[in-house]
């Protein structure tokens, strides 16, 4: 299976076991150190402390794995919580490493010379590398305390074990912060709370492990929420308000929006503390912000897997911004030191302006989302404006601190709303309506009319990561812009390095990884080459500061010539659109500038080409984002340089009859084919299925041959409603009837006992559907399919794909089987990307088991069952 397809949620075990154990182990390690410090009065230092921190970091890494697996199991809460706590433990572990690295004499502090020519020990109190470590740690813990409390509250809507674990973590963080503020008694309280975390985590892990092994809730704590009121109503009672972008609900991966807002709460909070003067140095703060920025990249990554271009771009941009600003402030507070040098260096920097424009581009995209997204983006615009380098230093940090404080408040609210609303699957917490309708936004942005109609279909080569590709190159290009006078300013060169290296090389390497899975013909070739280009440029600037030999400069000259040749080939393969072609052409000129720079013969006026690169990147970002959001060419990118000859499926003779689900004649045509004993592809509320009429048992046997399906794998039946089942008078228990009425119609299949009642329903097909003792029943939430069942009677159905291959999510994927089937009912994209959730109801009066987790999360099914069982008892 291709990497982009991933695995169904049912392929993954229960990651909650790993996540909670990681929390418990990490808390236990801190507990040991806290009790040791409280007993001896001396904090661990040196190797003793660093060895313990390694275990804390291992706990963070294990919890990161649990979070990633939770996203693949469509578990919004656990995915957000485990990745968030993973960043917490990693950051706190980094803090302990800093403490372990402190010299024994607290007044003896490491100072790095601004020219980076020597390292010396000095008793000076200015700009310590490890200055304000306690303040930095407190600044990082405070937002985690707030967000941990929100996670505890939200987890109470799912079960009543995780609230105790997350609540104990919240209380622990409070007393850890108090202990850092020089109150040693807080270490004892914190240690006791960490012991509670360990106990709760062990019990919760045991309960989940037994549940996974036995498919039963043997230990209490899971399956029953503390606040059932938040989950009242059906899944469709509250529609998502940001439906402008995604055509269908992607249930293969959980929604990463809450994690993105979570990370957007931590980084600006730390910057606000720093800007208001609470932290004198960003030596430790850079570690906290860097770790949470990496966590935010995971939210961008899972948005990419969900084919969500907007959030892929938004969270990727935010992560890049926080990372760059963190390392810039590290350079300012640790390396440059003097205000006069900071001012002279920053005055010449223009990279911030690209972030301002990019933030405005996101505002345009959020007009198609909801009011909360728009407000969040507007405050991010304010944050980017506050860091424009030309603002006087006296007001720079005050403005930045206020902007970060406001942005943090909106981000915390966004974290809470996204978590609650995704858990409840309805809008419980207001996020506002869509500011501008999709049609109005398309009309406002469309620059031309299509020659072929109102819409241009988006070419298959376009990817969700295209906007990030343009963003990373735009930031790097504008940040690299400088004049001859600027090139002699060492402060500017110090400040420029993180801007170009992080955006052009480090972040673009992440973009390259996304493009590998995109399926384009040349994948990540262009972005991968540009990673090396910007990394080499950064090293050349750094090498100039070290004043390396002339022979070293010639090495860069040879590299620049190689880049010129390689980029010439990139110009040939950049045929997808004119914007990409112009960008690679301009990069050729930029590489000529790089070559001349290595020879000290650069006319600096020529480097203005970097500004043109940024302009093209801004347009490329906007056009890629808008076009992918609406799946059509709203903004022109220009025609491809070479037009490929593509075989048209329409012009070819189709291998089987096709019919449109929107036409009554099409439905009648497929019904007739089924009545005549044919096998047809039909849409359902999940993925496409192969169907045969139960009136024709021989047609059901054809399905096995078409799919190469093993004979031991049973086929289920599809009916139009529960009433069709009632007519057969099966001897079901009241609980089973009530359960079916709550889950039907929908993406759940129930396995029930066979009996004489099934003969009345399917007749001669009795022996060809289900197993010897049981039958699986589907009632799809799909008008066309249900109407077809009313016309033909019960249908025997199974997914429309050869056994072991991905499910069919479009009728074109079913037509490929045309030489084997008799017809296809075409309905476009399927509503889901995975099949239904299969529930074993054979012993429903005692318990149910999840045979296969599909479009409906297992936790949701158990919640419905527990609620009904408790009500009927």
Protein Blocks (a to p, Z undefined) as FASTA:
>chain_A
ZZklopafklpccfklmmmmmmmmmmmmmmmmmmmmmmnopacehjllmmmmmmmmmmmm
mmmmmmmmmmmnopaklmmmmmmmmmmmmmmmmmmmmmmmpcfblmlccdddfklpaccd
dfbfghpfkgoklmmmmmmmmmmmmmmmmmmmmmmmmbcmlmmmmmmmmmmmmmmmmmmn
opaklmmmmmmmmmmmmmmmmmmmmmmmmmmmnopafbghihpafblmlmgccfklpccf
klmmmmbdcfkbccfklmmmmmmmmmmmmmmmmmnopambfklmmmmmmmmmmmmmmmmm
mmmmnopaklmmmmmmmmmmmmmmmmmmmmmmmmnopamlmmmmmmmpcklmmmmmmmmm
mmmmmmmmcfklmmmmmmmmmmmmmmofklcfklmmmmmmmmmmmmmmmmmmmmmmmmmm
mmnopafbcgbjafbafklmmmmmpmbdcfkbjbdcddfkbcfklmmmmmmmmmmmmmmg
ccfklmmmmklmmmmmmmmmmmmmmmmmmmmmmmmmnopanlmmmmmmmmmmmmmmmmmm
mmmmnopafklmmmmmmmmmmmmmmmmmmmmmmmmbmklmmmmmmmmmmmmmmmmmmnop
acfklmmmmmmmmmmmmmmmmmmmmmmmnopafbagbjafbdcddddfklpccfbdcddf
kbmklmmmmmmmmmnopacddddfkbccddddfklmmlmmmmmmmnopafklccddddfb
fklmmmnopabdfklmmmmmmmpgcjddcdddddfklmmmnommmmmgccfkbccddddd
bfklmmmmmmnopadddddddehiacdfbfklmmmmmmmmgbdcdebjafbfbdcddddf
klmmmoccdfbacfbcfklmmmmmmmmmmmmZZ
